[in-house]
Amino acid sequence: MIVKARTQMGRVKCRQEAAHNRAQREDNIRKAIKAVQTIKKDGKPSMMIRDASTVFGIPFLTLRGHLKGAKPHFLAHQAKQTLTRTDEEAALR
């Protein structure tokens, strides 16, 4: 039986990847919102919420929540964080 060694990423690389994925997800949410809010000449939305959620890979309820005014997780819980973003960046240097 051959067992492959599992490669592990360092913590910093994992965090960087996670940050990149979050940024990409937020970008997809912004694109989906723009697609839903764009109005055609006939007065109808260019894309329905469910269609936009499928195209951009965002869950329907997440997209609907953002359209109704929900804040992204990192902004909603900003007051609960111990370090500010600038303090965290300074500590990493």
Contacts in CASP RR format, 6 or more apart in sequence:
PFRMAT RR
TARGET T0000
AUTHOR 0000-0000-0000
METHOD contacts of the structure
MODEL  1
MIVKARTQMGRVKCRQEAAHNRAQREDNIRKAIKAVQTIKKDGKPSMMIR
DASTVFGIPFLTLRGHLKGAKPHFLAHQAKQTLTRTDEEAALR
9 17 0 8 1.000
22 74 0 8 1.000
25 58 0 8 1.000
26 72 0 8 1.000
28 56 0 8 1.000
28 57 0 8 1.000
28 58 0 8 1.000
29 56 0 8 1.000
29 58 0 8 1.000
29 62 0 8 1.000
29 63 0 8 1.000
29 66 0 8 1.000
29 72 0 8 1.000
31 56 0 8 1.000
32 52 0 8 1.000
32 53 0 8 1.000
32 55 0 8 1.000
32 56 0 8 1.000
32 57 0 8 1.000
32 58 0 8 1.000
32 63 0 8 1.000
33 52 0 8 1.000
33 63 0 8 1.000
33 66 0 8 1.000
33 67 0 8 1.000
35 46 0 8 1.000
35 47 0 8 1.000
35 52 0 8 1.000
35 55 0 8 1.000
35 56 0 8 1.000
36 45 0 8 1.000
36 46 0 8 1.000
36 47 0 8 1.000
36 48 0 8 1.000
36 49 0 8 1.000
36 52 0 8 1.000
36 63 0 8 1.000
36 67 0 8 1.000
37 45 0 8 1.000
37 67 0 8 1.000
38 45 0 8 1.000
38 46 0 8 1.000
38 47 0 8 1.000
39 45 0 8 1.000
39 46 0 8 1.000
40 46 0 8 1.000
47 55 0 8 1.000
49 60 0 8 1.000
49 63 0 8 1.000
49 64 0 8 1.000
49 67 0 8 1.000
50 60 0 8 1.000
52 58 0 8 1.000
52 63 0 8 1.000
53 59 0 8 1.000
53 60 0 8 1.000
53 62 0 8 1.000
53 63 0 8 1.000
56 63 0 8 1.000
66 72 0 8 1.000
70 76 0 8 1.000
83 91 0 8 1.000
END
